[in-house]
């Protein structure tokens, strides 16, 4: 009977169900047993920063002058603010990788930051 209980606890733990009857088996990180979800994970924490960067580029009149691929990523992020990077990658035409979208978003953030620094310090 103990073997059955141990196997059941292990199975439930691997399924992300958390401890059973006080067992000390921990659920996997990011599983439902720990009360986290992708909607509240760190993956979404960059969205406000990304959207702010896009607003900055638009306010500076630089958004429309971006290279085509960066512009496509920027417009897709603006149209789908809740989308994950993987979802944005699938929305591209042609579809691209999550890594590519991440790289482009970092480039957009850097471009917006460069423009803000120049604006705050005045012309060189």
SULHU-V500445 format. One record per residue. N is the residue number from 1. PHI is phi in radians with two decimals (NA if undefined). Layout:
N&PHI + N&PHI
This chain:
1&NA + 2&-1.12 + 3&-1.10 + 4&-1.07 + 5&-1.10 + 6&-1.17 + 7&-1.14 + 8&-1.11 + 9&-1.10 + 10&-1.14 + 11&-1.07 + 12&-1.16 + 13&-1.13 + 14&-1.15 + 15&-1.42 + 16&1.47 + 17&-1.51 + 18&1.46 + 19&-1.15 + 20&-2.04 + 21&0.87 + 22&1.41 + 23&-1.05 + 24&-1.55 + 25&-1.24 + 26&-1.62 + 27&-1.38 + 28&-1.17 + 29&-1.01 + 30&1.39 + 31&-1.45 + 32&-1.07 + 33&-1.13 + 34&-1.77 + 35&1.27 + 36&-1.87 + 37&-2.51 + 38&-1.13 + 39&-1.21 + 40&-1.95 + 41&-1.38 + 42&-1.11 + 43&-1.08 + 44&-1.60 + 45&-1.21 + 46&-1.47 + 47&-0.94 + 48&-1.04 + 49&-1.16 + 50&-1.13 + 51&-1.13 + 52&-1.13 + 53&-1.11 + 54&-1.15 + 55&-1.12 + 56&-1.10 + 57&-1.07 + 58&-1.19 + 59&-1.10 + 60&-1.45 + 61&1.28 + 62&-1.76 + 63&-1.09 + 64&-1.25 + 65&-1.66 + 66&-1.22 + 67&-1.00 + 68&-0.91 + 69&-1.19 + 70&-1.16 + 71&-1.10 + 72&-1.05 + 73&-1.12 + 74&-1.08 + 75&-1.17 + 76&-1.15 + 77&-1.11 + 78&-1.16 + 79&-1.32 + 80&-2.29 + 81&-1.12 + 82&-1.55 + 83&-1.24 + 84&-1.33 + 85&-1.06 + 86&-1.09 + 87&-1.15 + 88&-1.09 + 89&-1.05 + 90&-1.22 + 91&-1.34 + 92&-1.12 + 93&-2.13 + 94&-1.31 + 95&-0.97 + 96&-2.25 + 97&-1.71 + 98&-1.03 + 99&-1.07 + 100&-1.12 + 101&-1.11 + 102&-1.06 + 103&-1.07 + 104&-1.15 + 105&-1.13 + 106&-1.10 + 107&-1.12 + 108&-1.10 + 109&-1.08 + 110&-1.14 + 111&-1.08 + 112&-1.15 + 113&-1.15 + 114&-1.06 + 115&-1.15 + 116&-1.21 + 117&-1.10 + 118&-1.11 + 119&-1.15 + 120&-1.20 + 121&-1.52 + 122&1.51 + 123&-1.16 + 124&-1.39
